[in-house]
């Protein structure tokens, strides 16, 4: 069994409050969980309103499957945010 993890340091553009930040980060974390079947959570920068640290973790039977799921979650979601 293999464990993979990825951390995203997300810079949020026009956000002026923690409430606005939460309204952007919560759907992002929910989509990562639902679409890519990974564990995801806001893991850092909780007191900064223009920055978020999102952690993603995966457990799979093979190292290749673990790496592939982490890579898919990282690249596809990042590309769609541009």
TORVO-822957 format. One record per residue: x negated, y, z of N, C-alpha, C in turn; residue in one letter. Coordinates in steps of 0.001 Angstrom, whole numbers, plus 500000, padded with zeros to 6 digits. Layout:
N
XYZXYZXYZA ...
***
This chain:
82
499156498829500000500000500000500000499107501240500000X 499450502214499171498653503422499024499508504655499311X 498871505654499872499540506916500202498857508030499424X 499661508869498794499136510028498079499788511288498604X 499040512378498586499616513648499033499090514787498180X 499938515801498036499607517000497275500144518192498063X 499394519272498076499862520501498720499899521610497675X 501018522317497608501198523428496684501197524722497476X 500346525640497115500363526972497707501117527860496724X 502371528135497033503265528833496114503299530317496469X 503016531146495480503121532591495659504455533042495072X 505279533641495905506613534060495499506566535535495110X 507126535858493978507023537213493446507777538274494211X 508998538514493830509780539629494357510637539178495543X 509979538827496635510654538369497844510320539356498958X 511355539839499640511148540874500646511520540450502058X 511977539212502239512341538768503581512179537261503684X 512126536777504904512038535329505124513314534633504668X 514433535327504729515704534758504275515680534521502761X 515149535467502000515015535286500551514045534150500243X 512962534083501000511982533012500810512646531657501020X 513411531543502095514078530289502408515055529907501302X 515720530903500703516676530611499634515986530112498360X 514704530354498215513943529837497073513264528510497377X 512720528386498581511919527204498921512797525981499191X 513921526155499855514782525014500179515254524266498935X 515740524947497888516123524221496674514934523546495979X 513775524168496036512583523573495446512243522253496135X 512235522252497453511934521038498218513003519973497964X 514263520374497928515352519422497674515231518797496287X 514859519608495292514710519080493934513541518108493838X 512436518433494489511298517515494482511686516172495085X 512397516201496200512832514957496848513765514152495951X 514736514830495376515762514148494597515228513641493261X 514537514495492545514149514180491172512961513222491082X 512005513352492007510778512564491895510641511506492976X 511631511367493855511636510346494905510354510397495736X 510061511568496260508890511791497115509355512437498416X 508499512442499403508762513196500625508174514585500430X 508964515599500718508504516972500518509015517839501655X 508202518837502031508584519757503103507770521038502990X 508342522121503514507573523353503646506639523148504835X 505349523214504584504381522794505598503536523922506170X 503587525086505592502736526151506097503168527521505616X 502482528537506122502783529939505808504232530272506159X 504700529745507276506103529922507647506451531360508001X 505468532129508424505745533505508829505445534533507734X 504975534085506583504695534985505456505845534913504461X 506401536044504076507582536002503224507279535895501736X 506050536092501297505736535994499863504874534789499528X 504719533877500475503853532727500259504448531508500957X 504311530330500337504816529091500931503835527962500638X 503681527084501590502880525879501401503838524704501417X 503941524002500285504846522871500154503997521611500060X 504265520661500951503540519395500950504399518296500368X 503765517421499582504445516285498952503652515033499270X 504352513966499663503695512698499968504434511550499282X 503656510535498889504190509377498176503545508119498742X 504318507052498847503796505736499203504214504784498098X 503259503995497591503555503028496533502663501803496698X 503020500756495999502304499488496129500919499523495486X 500766500293494413499471500344493735498956501777493708X 497651501901493589497045503223493533497486503959492270X 497628503247491173498046503872489918499455504444490031X 500360503708490634501732504197490798501772505415491718X 500970505399492767500912506538493690500411507782492969X 499324507645492247498749508779491520499715509287490454X 500384508392489764501307508790488701502483509578489258X 503042509155490391504181509863490970503775511237491484X 502609511332492105502120512647492562501887513567491368X 501271513036490326500964513832489140502241514322488471X 503233513442488342504505513833487723505174514956488500X 505243514812489812505888515833490643505147517164490535X 503832517113490496503030518341490460503116519036489109X 502922518319488040502821518958486731504166519361486162X 505163518539486281506457518882485688507125520027486417X 507052520034487738507696521113488490506943522423488300X 505619522380488275504834523590488074505084524174486690X 505201523329485678505438523807484323506815524458484198X 507790523947484920509134524509484804509282525814485575X 508331526141486455508405527371487227507830528554486466X 507130528333485387506498529420484622507502530219483844X 
***
